[in-house]
């Protein structure tokens, strides 16, 4: 059972970070698929190892992006629930 993080509110800065993490999650996933022999096709076929999701994050449908966003949001909320703080270093 996952830890309940529904009480964690993210700052506007962390909500912005969510999209960057979501993009990274997708890119890592895609790289893993490619390394295991998956290729792009218009329709997913697990036996043939093809998927329409092997495109840059920006080209995904909003529905597909939502999976990566939920992973990012869940991870950020989990880290905060455990007592970690996330701050950006000054540039």
Residue pairs with C-beta under 8 A, 6 or more apart in sequence:
2 74
3 78
3 81
5 74
5 77
5 78
5 80
5 81
8 77
8 80
8 81
10 18
10 73
10 76
10 77
10 80
13 88
14 76
14 86
17 72
17 76
17 86
18 69
18 72
18 73
18 76
19 69
19 72
21 71
21 72
21 75
21 76
22 57
22 65
22 68
22 69
22 71
22 72
23 57
23 58
23 68
25 68
25 71
25 72
26 53
26 57
26 60
26 65
26 68
27 56
27 57
29 68
30 53
30 54
33 49
33 51
33 54
34 54
36 49
37 49
38 49
38 50
38 51
38 54
39 49
39 50
39 54
40 50
40 51
40 52
40 54
40 55
41 48
41 50
41 51
41 52
42 52
43 50
43 52
44 50
44 51
44 52
44 53
45 51
53 60
53 64
57 65
57 68
60 68
76 86
79 86
80 86
